[in-house]
Amino acid sequence: MKTILRGAFCVSALAFLAIGCGSDDDEAAENKAIDRVEVPESPFKPTEMEDTIEELLEAITAVPSDDFMISVITKPFGGYWEPVKKGANRAIGELGIQGQVEAPVDESDPDATTTEQIEMVKTRREEGYGGIGLAPMRDTVTDEVNLLVEAGVPVVTLDSDIPDSDRQLYVGTNNAEAGATGGQTLADLLPEGEGTVIILGATNEAWPDGYNRTMAASEALAAAGYTVTPYNVGWSDQEVETDMETLPVMFEDADPPIVGCLGVFSNAYRCADVASGLGMEPGDIKIAAFDFEPDTLDYMESGYIQATHVQRQYYMGYIVPYAIYSIRVLGFDATIDLLEDQMVADDAFDTGLDVIGSNQVEEYNDFLDLLGIGG
């Protein structure tokens, strides 16, 4: 288990939250007071994780408060990252500390975006920030992360990870478990007997998160008795064009005939694009997806997609500032003990998945509205 270097930080505050650095003559710091925004009841409310959060808050409000600046640095904003931003901002506000959620702006080139993110982390380190949340673009940010931890700054990764760095904690989806869940969801929808299932995923081990999710889904479906064909789905315009030429042939030539398709990323609706393009009727093959993209929802409404799996991005963002704060005031080991129920490794917190059937979309949208991330 990694050792946390505890450092003392005295940073200047923004004008609207000015708090002077303490001196030896100051009275002992008061305990942190937190007025948490309550999550209303819903069938989709993750009650076990909510219980863990409450226990964490109880522990950090029982010790003297700490004042420092925090930055949660994500990948470029939009779509998937908006709930993350909402959750992290809410937690920072509840903690009453200085901080922000920020992201690289340059999306034109992955190399440029990665470079921009590394510079953001470096700048926050040089400015004396006392905690960093990070959704790393690539592992090339590792050196900056290690410098932060060496200086006593807690670093928590979210959504994507750099496990070979010195970061203290990862918060996000357990991809192997998510893949197994996705595979089982589709298996439960399929008719018994033989049939081919095509998985739109990642077949390259260079992307461990995507690969692990894909392979776990493949294993679950193979164990259920189906012939599984994983396909390395693309993202760029050129790759999408290639996919839409290749996949229809795979659908038509499958032996035994195709009975289902599972997409394990946000572009999962491409399964339905292919099925409808081949003239298949809704339900001719069963389709399960990941994420809550507008195209996916359209295909759920029309009957082509029967279920989707939604990562809990809001909770990823929400937990990170609290985890950072807890590591600073309670220490790493005490924090991990409090997070134990959702820990899937010594340094990995699983935020889980919501499985949404096509008849539950409206109810799930209502839950997102309760979290303040609807629309």
C-alpha positions in Angstrom: 0.0 0.0 0.0 1.4 3.4 -0.9 2.7 5.8 1.7 1.3 9.3 1.8 3.8 12.1 2.4 2.1 14.7 4.5 3.1 18.3 3.7 1.9 21.6 5.2 0.6 24.1 2.7 -0.1 27.8 3.2 -1.7 29.2 0.0 -3.2 32.5 -0.8 -7.0 32.4 -1.2 -9.2 33.9 -3.9 -10.6 37.2 -2.9 -14.1 35.8 -2.3 -12.9 33.0 -0.1 -10.0 34.8 1.6 -8.5 32.8 4.5 -5.2 33.8 6.0 -2.4 31.3 6.7 -2.3 30.4 10.3 0.3 31.3 12.8 1.4 29.6 16.1 -0.7 32.1 18.0 -3.9 31.2 16.2 -6.5 29.1 17.9 -6.7 25.4 16.9 -8.5 24.9 13.7 -12.2 24.1 14.0 -13.6 20.9 12.6 -14.9 20.9 9.1 -18.6 21.7 8.8 -20.3 20.2 5.7 -23.8 20.9 4.5 -24.3 18.1 2.0 -26.9 18.2 -0.8 -29.1 15.2 -0.1 -29.8 12.8 -2.9 -33.5 12.1 -3.1 -34.8 8.5 -3.0 -34.9 6.6 -6.4 -34.7 3.0 -7.5 -31.4 4.0 -9.1 -29.9 5.7 -6.0 -26.7 3.7 -5.1 -27.6 3.2 -1.5 -24.4 1.3 -0.5 -22.1 3.9 -2.0 -24.2 6.7 -0.4 -23.7 4.9 3.0 -20.0 4.9 2.4 -20.0 8.6 1.5 -21.9 9.4 4.7 -19.4 7.4 6.8 -16.5 9.3 5.1 -18.1 12.7 5.9 -18.7 11.7 9.5 -15.1 10.9 9.9 -13.7 14.0 8.3 -16.0 16.3 10.2 -14.7 14.8 13.5 -11.1 16.2 13.1 -9.7 19.7 12.6 -10.3 21.2 9.2 -7.6 21.7 6.5 -7.5 24.6 4.0 -5.9 24.1 0.6 -6.6 24.5 -3.1 -7.8 21.6 -5.2 -8.1 21.1 -8.9 -9.9 18.3 -10.7 -8.5 18.1 -14.2 -10.5 16.0 -16.7 -10.4 15.3 -20.4 -12.0 18.0 -22.6 -15.5 19.0 -21.4 -18.7 18.0 -23.1 -21.1 15.0 -23.1 -19.6 12.4 -20.8 -17.7 14.8 -18.7 -20.5 17.2 -17.7 -21.8 15.0 -14.9 -18.2 14.6 -13.6 -17.8 18.3 -13.6 -21.1 18.8 -11.8 -20.3 16.2 -9.1 -16.8 17.5 -8.5 -17.9 21.2 -8.3 -20.7 20.2 -5.8 -18.2 18.4 -3.6 -15.7 21.3 -3.6 -18.5 23.6 -2.7 -19.8 21.4 0.1 -16.2 21.2 1.5 -15.9 25.0 1.4 -12.4 24.9 0.0 -10.9 26.8 -2.9 -10.8 24.9 -6.2 -12.2 24.3 -9.6 -12.8 21.6 -12.3 -10.9 22.3 -15.5 -9.9 20.6 -18.7 -7.7 21.0 -21.8 -9.4 23.0 -24.5 -7.5 21.7 -27.5 -9.3 18.7 -29.0 -7.8 19.0 -32.5 -5.0 16.5 -31.8 -4.6 13.9 -29.0 -0.9 14.7 -28.7 -1.7 18.5 -28.3 -4.4 17.7 -25.8 -2.1 15.5 -23.7 0.6 18.1 -23.7 -1.9 20.8 -22.6 -3.1 18.5 -19.7 0.5 17.9 -18.6 1.1 21.6 -18.5 -2.1 22.2 -16.4 -0.9 19.6 -13.8 2.6 21.2 -13.8 1.1 24.7 -13.3 -1.1 23.6 -10.4 1.9 21.9 -8.8 4.0 25.1 -9.1 1.1 27.2 -7.7 1.1 25.1 -4.5 -2.2 23.3 -4.9 -2.8 20.8 -2.1 -4.8 18.1 -4.0 -5.3 17.1 -7.6 -7.9 14.9 -9.2 -6.9 13.8 -12.6 -8.5 11.9 -15.6 -5.2 11.3 -17.4 -5.1 11.5 -21.2 -2.1 9.3 -21.3 0.5 7.9 -18.9 3.0 10.5 -20.0 1.6 12.7 -17.2 3.2 10.2 -14.7 6.3 12.2 -14.0 4.2 15.3 -12.9 2.0 13.1 -10.8 5.0 11.6 -9.0 6.4 15.0 -8.3 3.1 16.0 -6.7 3.0 13.0 -4.5 6.7 13.4 -3.6 5.8 16.9 -2.4 3.0 15.5 -0.2 0.1 16.3 -2.5 -2.7 13.7 -2.7 -3.4 12.7 -6.3 -6.6 10.7 -7.2 -7.2 9.6 -10.7 -10.7 9.2 -12.1 -12.4 7.4 -15.0 -9.0 6.4 -16.5 -6.0 5.4 -14.5 -2.2 5.4 -14.4 -1.6 2.5 -12.0 2.2 2.5 -12.4 2.4 6.1 -11.1 2.5 7.1 -7.4 -1.1 8.3 -7.4 -2.8 7.2 -4.2 -6.2 6.2 -5.4 -8.3 5.5 -8.6 -12.0 6.3 -8.6 -14.1 4.9 -11.5 -15.6 2.0 -13.2 -14.1 -1.5 -12.6 -13.8 -2.3 -16.3 -13.6 -6.1 -16.0 -16.7 -6.2 -13.8 -18.5 -3.8 -16.1 -17.7 -6.0 -19.1 -18.9 -9.1 -17.3 -22.1 -7.3 -16.4 -22.6 -6.2 -20.0 -22.1 -9.7 -21.3 -24.6 -11.1 -18.8 -27.1 -8.5 -19.6 -27.0 -9.4 -23.3 -27.0 -13.1 -22.5 -30.2 -12.7 -20.5 -31.8 -11.1 -23.6 -30.8 -13.8 -26.1 -32.7 -16.9 -27.1 -31.2 -20.1 -25.8 -29.1 -22.1 -28.2 -26.4 -21.4 -30.7 -25.7 -18.0 -32.2 -23.0 -15.5 -32.9 -22.6 -12.3 -30.8 -20.4 -9.5 -32.1 -18.8 -7.2 -29.5 -17.8 -3.7 -30.5 -14.9 -3.1 -28.1 -11.1 -2.9 -27.9 -9.0 -5.9 -28.9 -5.6 -4.1 -28.3 -4.0 -4.6 -24.9 -2.4 -1.2 -25.3 -5.6 0.2 -23.9 -6.0 -1.9 -20.7 -9.4 -0.3 -19.6 -11.1 -1.0 -22.9 -9.4 -4.3 -23.5 -10.3 -5.6 -20.0 -14.0 -4.6 -20.4 -14.1 -6.2 -23.9 -12.5 -9.5 -22.8 -14.7 -9.8 -19.7 -17.8 -9.4 -21.8 -16.5 -12.0 -24.3 -15.9 -14.5 -21.5 -19.4 -14.0 -20.0 -21.1 -14.5 -23.4 -18.9 -17.5 -24.3 -19.7 -19.1 -20.9 -23.4 -18.7 -21.8 -22.8 -20.8 -24.9 -22.5 -18.2 -27.7 -19.9 -17.8 -30.4 -18.2 -14.5 -29.7 -16.5 -12.2 -32.2 -14.8 -9.1 -30.6 -14.3 -6.2 -33.0 -11.9 -3.3 -32.5 -14.3 -0.4 -33.0 -12.9 2.9 -34.2 -13.4 6.5 -33.2 -11.9 8.7 -35.9 -14.0 9.6 -39.1 -11.8 7.3 -41.2 -12.2 4.4 -38.7 -16.0 4.9 -38.5 -16.1 4.7 -42.3 -14.2 1.5 -42.2 -16.4 0.1 -39.5 -19.5 0.8 -41.4 -18.1 -1.1 -44.4 -16.8 -4.0 -42.4 -19.5 -4.6 -39.8 -22.4 -5.2 -42.2 -20.4 -8.0 -43.8 -19.6 -9.5 -40.4 -23.3 -9.4 -39.5 -24.4 -11.1 -42.7 -21.6 -13.7 -42.8 -21.7 -14.7 -39.1 -21.7 -18.5 -38.7 -23.7 -19.5 -36.8 -26.1 -16.6 -37.6 -25.8 -13.5 -35.5 -28.2 -13.2 -32.6 -26.9 -10.2 -30.7 -24.5 -7.3 -30.5 -22.9 -5.6 -27.5 -21.2 -2.3 -27.7 -19.1 -1.6 -24.6 -18.3 2.1 -25.2 -20.3 5.2 -25.9 -20.4 4.4 -29.7 -22.4 1.3 -29.0 -25.3 2.6 -31.0 -23.3 1.6 -34.1 -24.7 -1.9 -33.5 -28.1 -0.5 -34.2 -26.9 1.6 -37.1 -25.7 -1.6 -38.8 -28.8 -3.7 -38.0 -31.2 -1.0 -39.2 -29.0 -0.4 -42.3 -29.3 -4.1 -43.2 -33.1 -3.9 -43.0 -33.4 -5.8 -39.8 -36.5 -5.1 -37.7 -36.2 -4.0 -34.0 -35.6 -7.1 -32.0 -34.5 -9.3 -34.8 -31.2 -9.4 -33.0 -30.8 -8.3 -29.4 -28.5 -5.3 -28.7 -27.1 -4.0 -25.4 -25.1 -0.8 -25.2 -23.0 1.3 -22.8 -23.5 4.9 -21.8 -26.5 7.3 -22.3 -25.8 8.9 -25.7 -28.7 10.6 -27.5 -28.3 8.1 -30.5 -28.5 5.2 -28.0 -31.6 6.6 -26.4 -33.2 7.0 -29.9 -32.6 3.4 -30.7 -33.9 2.3 -27.3 -37.1 4.2 -28.0 -37.4 2.6 -31.4 -36.8 -0.9 -30.0 -33.4 -1.7 -31.7 -31.5 -1.4 -28.4 -32.9 -3.3 -25.4 -30.6 -2.2 -22.6 -27.7 0.1 -21.8 -25.2 0.4 -19.0 -24.5 3.8 -17.6 -21.3 4.6 -15.7 -21.8 6.8 -12.6 -19.8 9.8 -13.8 -21.5 12.2 -11.3 -20.3 10.0 -8.4 -16.8 9.8 -9.9 -16.5 13.5 -9.8 -18.3 13.9 -6.5 -16.1 11.4 -4.6 -12.7 12.6 -5.8 -12.6 15.9 -3.7 -13.8 14.2 -0.6 -11.2 11.4 -1.1 -8.4 13.9 -1.5 -9.6 15.9 1.6 -9.8 12.7 3.6 -6.3 11.6 2.6 -5.0 14.9 3.8 -6.8 15.0 7.2 -7.1 11.3 8.0 -4.3 9.7 6.1 -4.4 7.1 3.3 -5.0 4.0 5.3 -7.8 5.5 7.3 -9.4 6.7 4.1 -9.2 3.3 2.4 -10.7 1.7 5.5 -13.7 4.0 5.2 -14.1 3.3 1.5 -13.7 -0.4 1.9 -17.1 -1.5 0.7 -16.4 -0.2 -2.8 -12.7 -1.0 -3.0 -11.8 -3.6 -5.6 -8.1 -3.4 -4.9 -5.8 -1.7 -2.4 -6.0 1.5 -4.4 -9.1 1.3 -6.6 -12.7 2.5 -5.7 -15.4 1.1 -8.0 -18.3 3.5 -8.7 -20.3 0.8 -10.4 -22.9 0.8 -13.2 -26.6 1.4 -13.6 -28.3 -1.1 -16.0 -31.2 0.6 -17.8 -33.8 -1.4 -19.7 -35.6 0.2 -22.6 -38.7 0.6 -20.5 -36.8 2.4 -17.7 -35.3 5.4 -19.7 -37.9 7.9 -18.4 -37.4 6.8 -14.8 -33.6 7.0 -15.1 -33.9 10.5 -16.7 -35.9 11.4 -13.6 -33.0 10.2 -11.4 -30.5 12.3 -13.4 -32.8 15.3 -12.9 -32.7 14.6 -9.1 -28.8 14.7 -9.3 -29.0 17.9 -11.3 -27.4 16.4 -14.4 -30.5 15.8 -16.5 -30.8 16.9 -20.1 
